[in-house]
Amino acid sequence: MSHPELPSDSRAVRPPMWRVLLVAVLAFAAVLVLLRLDGNLAVAAAPGDDDPAARVEGAPIALSAVTDRAAEQLQAVETQRLQCEVQAEKSRHDVLANTLETLVREKLLELAAGSDQKPSEWLALERTRRAEAVTDEEVNAWFTQNQSRLRRGTTLAQIEPQVREFLAQQSLYDELKEEFDVDYLLDAYRVDVAEAEGRPSKGPENAKVTLIEYSDFECPYCRQVVPSLRQVIDKYGDKIRVEYRQFPLTGIHANAMAAARASLCANEQGKFWEMHDLMFEEQKELAVPQLKEKAGRLGLDQAAFHACMDGNRFSDVIEEDLRSGSLAGVTGTPAMFVNGRPLSGAVDAAAISEIIDEELESGS
């Protein structure tokens, strides 16, 4: 179907007069909707806080009274809005990064296959060959590290062939990137995590890399990531700073809030990391009496610790961590941010180290 060519001179195209008049009438009508006519035209004012939102028998209910009563719910709505913005930005970056990776891999396959073979045929043969070389240990390690991301109830037996193929293909592309020069210029996705003073930490404040972890002492995946973080801290020493923040998932973990308070009560006496380690080691024993018993074993001042726990201390700190985590896009634990770059799930030390190395090598 052909289309008429547009004239090169825009002055040759003029709308009929009736259309011009119709547009003018509609525009004027729209202005009247937006303006009040009180002898003079005045811009309609938005409702003020003191303006009535309703009247009952003539008595007004001010808009300010409505917003005051709904303050907590409105704050939750605002948090949801900000979370949506963070998620939308992350999704946009993910789309760009994934598309870029696809294009890079296509170029690498073209180079590897050469002119004598189709890239898709070369990939199929190479992937099959490499899948046979993937070890059971590698498959088990991948499943353990990514279990939190899989659908609940998924077993290794159900997805083992796909895992082997994925690992084989991943190793192939890693080797191709070493063989051919690949330079990624797209900036890494980062989240602006709110600063918080006085949180338990290890490492100097001026470290080039800061790792912020949002965690839940009753979360099994948080327990799995503890050894990985220890390895990272031992490996990098003063080059990194690790900061712990509270994110108790009270909807599924009955003792998570009490454990969060216990860690901060212990921190007040300089024993956060000792309590941190002990609670993860004895994760099934996090009821308040058991937490107090742990404090005794760690040599804490029992009277001060009991008063701290019974007085519901540090609730404001925990709520602040929950809010900052939510605004950074945290929905589950563990969630880590390496200089703002997000990592979630029970990732191993190698995955954390990869990002740390990139940050240490960069100028950021």
C-alpha positions, 0 to 999 in steps of 0.5 A: 500500500502506497502512502502520499508523499508529504509536501516539502514546504510546510506552508502548503498544508493549512487546516480548514477554518472550521477546524481552527475555530473548533480547536479554539472553542475547545481550548476556551472551554478547558480554560473555564473548567480550570478557572473560577468566575467570581467577577474576575477570572482567578486560578482555582486553588488547590485544597489547603490543609485548613479547607474542609474535606467534609461537613457533618451537620454543617461542622467541617472536617479539615483536610489536615485532620484527615491527613494526620489520622492517615499519616502512617498509611500515607507514609506506607503509600509513599514508601511503595511509590519510591520502591516502585521507582527503584524497581523501575530503574533497576528493570530498565538497567537490567534490560539494557545490560541483558541486551548488551550482553546478548549483542556481545555474545553474538559478536564473540560467537561470530569471532569464535566460529569463523567463516567456515561455520555458523555461530549457532552450530558452533555453540551447540557443539561446544556447549554439549562438549563442555556440559559433560565436563561440568562436575557434580560439585560445581552443580551442587555449589550453584544450586546451594548459592541460588536456591533462594531464587528458585521456586519453592520446592524445586529440587536439584534433580529437577533442574540438573540438566539445565544447570549443567548446560548453563554452567557450561555455556557460562564458562565458554563465554568467560573463556571467549571474553579472555580470548577476545578483547571485550570492554564494557562501557555501560555503567554498573547499576547502583542504588543510593542507599541512605547513610546511617550512623552508628551501625555495627561495622568492620573496616575503616570508614574511608575504605574505597569499598563499602559493603552494606548487608541487610540481614535477618538473624532467623533467615536460613539464607542469611546464615549461609552467607556468613562464611562468605562474608568472613572470607571476604573480610579476611581477604580484603582486610582494611580495603573494605568496610562491612556494615550490618543493618537490620531487616527482620522479616517478622511476617515469617520469622517470629523471633527475628525482631527480638534477635535484632534488638538483642544484637543491638543491645550487645552492640551497646556493650561492644559485643555485636559480632560475638552475638551475631555469630552465636545467634547464627550458629544457634539459629533455632534458639532465638526466643527472648529467654534464650537470647538472654542466656546467650548474653550471659555466655558472652560475658555481657552485663546481664542487668543492662542487657535485660533492661535493654531487651525488656525496654524495647530499646533500639526499635527506632534504629530497626525501623530506620533500617527497615525503611532505608532497606525498603527504599533501596529495593530490599524485599528479602534477605540477605541483601547486600550493596557493594558501593551501591551495587546490589547482590541478593541471596546466599551468594558465595565469596567469589561472587562478592569478590568479583564486584569488590575487585571491580570497585577496587580497580575502578576510579569510583 
